[in-house]
Amino acid sequence: GWDWWLLEFDGTDEAFGLVEGYDDELGYFSIKEMAELNRQMGFAAVERDEHFSPRPLSAVRRR
């Protein structure tokens, strides 16, 4: 799976953070596009961790 670690959010759609997938990279991503993907797939392809608590980026990066 892939993980998106949100660092900044404009309050509407655009987010900035760490994406861990094939490669790790910092970049922008759309919250609305993730929600649209769930609607298109018909299930929660992208899930939000409701129990996540803020922590330093160094604590969430894969080792």
C-alpha positions in Angstrom: 0.0 0.0 0.0 0.8 3.6 -0.2 0.8 6.1 2.6 0.2 9.9 2.4 1.3 11.9 5.4 -0.3 15.3 5.4 1.9 18.1 6.5 -0.1 21.1 5.3 -3.7 21.6 4.1 -5.3 24.6 2.5 -8.6 23.9 4.2 -10.4 23.1 0.9 -8.6 20.6 -1.3 -4.8 20.9 -1.7 -2.5 19.2 0.7 1.2 18.9 0.9 3.0 16.0 2.5 5.1 12.9 2.3 3.9 10.2 -0.1 5.4 6.7 0.5 4.8 4.4 -2.4 7.2 3.1 -5.0 9.5 5.9 -4.0 9.2 8.4 -1.1 8.7 12.0 -2.1 7.3 15.3 -0.7 4.7 16.8 -2.9 1.1 18.1 -3.4 -2.0 16.0 -3.6 -5.7 16.6 -3.9 -8.0 15.4 -1.1 -11.0 15.7 -3.6 -9.3 13.4 -6.0 -8.8 10.8 -3.3 -12.5 11.0 -2.4 -13.4 10.8 -6.1 -11.3 7.7 -6.4 -13.3 6.1 -3.6 -16.6 6.9 -5.4 -15.3 5.5 -8.7 -14.0 2.3 -7.2 -17.2 1.8 -5.1 -15.2 1.2 -1.9 -12.7 2.8 0.4 -9.6 2.6 -1.8 -8.2 5.5 0.2 -8.8 5.3 4.0 -8.3 8.0 6.6 -6.8 7.0 9.9 -9.4 8.4 12.4 -7.1 7.6 15.3 -3.9 9.3 14.0 -2.3 11.7 16.4 0.2 14.4 15.2 3.9 13.5 15.4 7.1 14.5 13.8 7.7 13.4 10.2 10.7 11.4 11.4 8.4 9.2 13.5 6.2 8.2 10.5 8.8 7.6 7.8 9.5 4.0 6.8 12.9 2.9 7.8 
